[in-house]
Amino acid sequence: MPLFSQNRKIDRVSTTAELFSKHSHLQENARVFRSEKPATIDPKCLLYVQQREFAATTPLDKSVTFIGSADATTCHLVLLRHTGSGAACLAHCDGSRTWSEVPLIVKAVTSLTGAVKDGRFELHLVGGFDDESQTSHKLSLNLLAAFQKQQEEIHLETCCITEMNDEVVEGVHRPVVYGIGVNVKTGEVFPASFPTRGPAEDLRSARTFTGGQMAEIYDSSKEQVEIGSCKWSPNKDIAFWLAQDDDTILQYLSTSPMAEPPHFVQHIKSTIQFLLDHPTADSLFPGGQPQIFKRTAQGGWDRTPPPPPQQ
C-alpha cells in the first residue's frame, strides 16, 4: 500500500524537495514541530532507544510512559503508532539496513494491535539535515520508499526531515531537532532531550559500534528491557582513539563532525573503553542469556538474573 497524507496518496519521489512541494502541509507541520522547545523527560518513566534499536509497547504498560531517542544527526527517528490500539514503536535508524528494518517496525506495531479494527497507522519521521554528503537525504528517501512497500495503509503525520530539520549556525548546517519522545498513553509526539540513556548504555553502544544490526530491546508483555547476546572480537588497536583530540575523533568517527551534540566525543571514548575492558562479550552474557532489566519502585532499571537454561 502507498503512504498517505491528509488521505491523499503519496507518490514515489526522487527528492525530499519534491515531497514537500507536492504536500505543502507537511512542510508547515515540520515548521511547527521544530519550533517546539524540547521537553526533558524524567528517566523514571522513560524507555530510551539507542542507535540501531527499536522498542514497542502499548498504553497498558505500567512501566513505560515515554519512549524516546536522541543524538540523531544524519540518523532518522521513526515512530509508527496505531491510533486504535495505541501501540507505538520507536526506532533509531542510521541507514545501515533500512529495507529490512522498516518491516520490523511495522510488525512490532501490528503484533501489539492484534484484532483491533478501529484506528489507523500513523507515521512520524524526524531527523537528518542538509549535510554535505547528502547522507540524510538518501536515508529520508529510502525510509519513505520502504514504508510505501508495506501492506498496511500508513498515514504520514510528521515529516521533519533533512532540509526541514536544518538550520545554519555560524555558517555550519546542523539539525534543529536531535531527539523525540512519544507519550504512549496519549500518542503525543514532541522534540525531547534525555538526561540518561540507560540501562546498559555502554554495552548497547558497544554492540552498535562493533557492527550490530537493528535489535528490539523491550518485551512489553513482561515489561522488561532485554539486551540480547552479541559478539565482538578483541581489538586492542582501538585504544589509539583514546589518545586523540576531539577534532580527530569527530573527523573520523562521525558521519557529521560539525553537527554532533557536545557529548559525542565522550560517548565514543566511553564505548571504546568498555570494549577494551571487555575484549569479548562472552562474560556479559553467561550461557548466551540476554541481560534483563525491570523497572524498580524508585523508577530505575535493575538487572535481574536470567532464567535458568531449559533442560
N, C-alpha and C positions, 0 to 999 in steps of 0.2 A: 504494500500500500504506500502511496506517496505521503509526504508530510503535508500538513495543512496549517494555515494561519488565518484566523478570522473566517474559518470554514472555507477558505479558498485553497485550492491545490497549489503547492509549491513545486514548480518545475525544477528540473536539474539546472544548476547554474554553473558557470565557468569561473566566476569571481564573486567574492562577497559583496562587492560594489553593486553587481547585478542583482543580487538578492535584495539588498536594501532599496535599490531603485524600484524594483517591482512590488515590494511590500514596505512602503514607507513608514507604516505604523510600527514596524519592528525597530526602525531607526529611532523613532520618537520614544518608544518603550525603553530602548537601551539608554537614551539620554537621561531619562527619569531614573532608571535603575542605578546608573553610575554616579548620579548626583547624591544618592543617599549616603549618609555617614555610616561607615562600617560599625556594626554592633560588636561589642566584646562579649563573647559567650562564656558563661560560667562553666568551668570544667565538670562540675558536679552533675550536669545533665547532658553532657556532650559525648558524642561518638565521633572521634576525629579520623578522617580518611587521608592517608598519605598518597604520594605519587604511585601510580600503578596499583591502586587498591580501589575496591568498591564495597559499599555496605548498604543493606536494605533493611527496613523494618516497617511497622505499622503504628497507628495511633494507640493501639492497645499495649504497646511496650511500656512497662513501668520503669525501665532502667535508662531509657533514652528519650529526651525531649527534642534535642537538636542533633542533626548530622551536619558536619562541616568539614571544609578542606580549604587550604590556603597555599601561599607560596607559588602560585601559578603565574609564570611569565609567558612563555610560548605554550605551555600546557593549557588545556581546557578543562573546566569543571562541568560535569554533565549530570543534570538532575532529571530523572524521569519519575513522574508521580501519577497514580490513578486517582481521579477525583472521587470515585465511588467508594473504594476500599480505604483510601488514604495511604496505601502502600507507597513508599518512596525509596528510591535508590540513588545514591550519590557516588560518582566515580571521578577519579583524578587521572585524566588521560594525557599521555605525552606523545602520542603518535606512533608508538612502537608497533602496535598490532591493532589498529583501530577497527578493522573489519571483523576481527574475531572478538573484540571487546564489546562492541555495541550489542550483539545478541545476548551476551551475559547480562548486561544491564536490563534489557527488555525481559529476559527470562526471570530475573530476580523479582521484578515487579509483578509480572503475570502470575508467578507461582504464589505470591502472597495475596494477590487479588482473588484467586480461586474462581468461584462461581458467581461473584458479584457482577451483575449485568449493567446496573446503572452507573453512569460516570464515563469518563474518557481518559486517555493517556495524554498527559501534558509534559512538554519538554522545555527545559531551561538550559541554555548554553551560555557560559560565561568564561572569558579568558582570552589569552593571546593579546597581541598588539601589533603595531605596524613595524615589525622588526626587519632589519636589512636583508636577512637571508630568506624572508617570507616563510619561515617555518610555521608561524601562526596561521597564515593564510592557507597553507596546504592542509593543516590539521582541521581548520574550520570546514573546508570543502569536503574532506574525507568523512568527517562526522555527519555532515548533512546528507551526503550520498549514502552512507551506511544506514542511517535511520530511514531513508527513503526505500531501502531494500527490505525492511521488516514487514511482516504480515499484518501487524497491528496498525490501525489508523492512529497516528500520533499528531498532536497539535502543538506547534512551536509557539510558546508563550513569551519567553525571554530569549533574546539573541544579542547579548552584549559581548561581541567577539571581534577580534582583530582590529580594524580601523575604528570601530565603535567603542572599543575599550582602550583607546590610545590617547596619550597626552604627551606633550613635548615639554620637558623640564630642563632649562638651561641648555637647550639645543639637543637634548637626548630624548628619543622616544622611549616610553615605558607604559606599562599597563596602568589604568586607573583603578580597577578592581583586581585585587590579588586573591581574595578569598570570599567564599559564600557560605551561608548556612541555610538550613531549612528546618522550620518548626514542624516536626512530624505530626503534631496534634492538630495544627491549623492549616498546614500547607504553605504558610508564608515563606517566601524565598527572599533573601536580602544579602547585601555585602556584609562581610563579617571578618573579624580577626580573632585569634585564639592564643591565649597565654600559655597553654600547654598543648602538646601533640601526642600524648601517650594513649594507651600504655605501650611499653616496649619500643619507644621511639627509635633508639639506635639500632635495635635488631631489625625493625621493619625497614629502616633506611638502608641498612647493610644488604638486605635481600634485594632491594631495587638497584643499589649501586653495583652489585655483582651480577646483574642481568636478569633478575627475577621478573616474571611476567605478571600481568594483571591477576590479582588474587582477591577473593572475597574474605573479609576479615571479621564478619559478625554472623552469629546464628541467632536470629530473632526468636526462634521457638524456645531457646534456652536462655535468651537474654545474656549472651556472653560473647566476648571478643575471642576469636580463635586465630592464632598465628600459626599457620601450617608449617610443617618442617620444610626446610630448604637446605641447599648445599652450596658451598663455595670452597675453593682450593686455597691453601696458604699462599700468600703473596707478600713477602717482606718488602718488595720494591715500592709498594705504595707509601712506605714510611717517608719516602722522598718528599711527598707533598706537605708533610707536617712542618718542614723547614722552609717552605716557600712563603713569599709575601702574598698579601691579599690579591693584588693585581694579577699575579701569575696564576693563582688558583681560579680566579674568575675567568681569565682568558682561556684556560684550557679545560676547565671542568664545568662550564656553564654554556648553555645554548644562547644566553642573552646576558653577557657580562656587565653591560651598562645598566641593566634593568633589574638586577636581583635585589631582594629585600636585604636590609642591613645584616641580618643574622646568617646569611647564606654561607659565608666562609667558615664560621664557627661550626655550623651544622655539618659541613663537609669534613672538617677536621675531626669532629666528634665521631662521625661514621667511620672514618679511616682508622682512628684509634681503637674503636670497637672491633674492627676486622683484625687489627694487629693483636688485640687481646684475646681474640677467638679465631685462631688460624683456620679452623674448620667449624662448621655449625653443629657437629655431632653432639657435643656436650650440652648444647642448648635444647636439644630435642631427644631426651632419653627414650630409647626404644622407638624412635621415629614419631613419638606422640606430639601433637601440637601444644603450644603454650596457650593456656586458657585463663581468661581474666573475667571476674564477675564484679559487678558494682557493689560497693560496700555501703553500709548505713551512713557513712560520712561523705559518700559521693565519689570516692576514688575508685580505681580499678585494682583489685587484688588478684594476684596469680593463685590459681587453685591447682591442687595436684591432678595430674592426668588420670583418666580412668585406667584401671588395670588392663593389661593386654588380654584379649579374648583367647581362651584355650582352644 
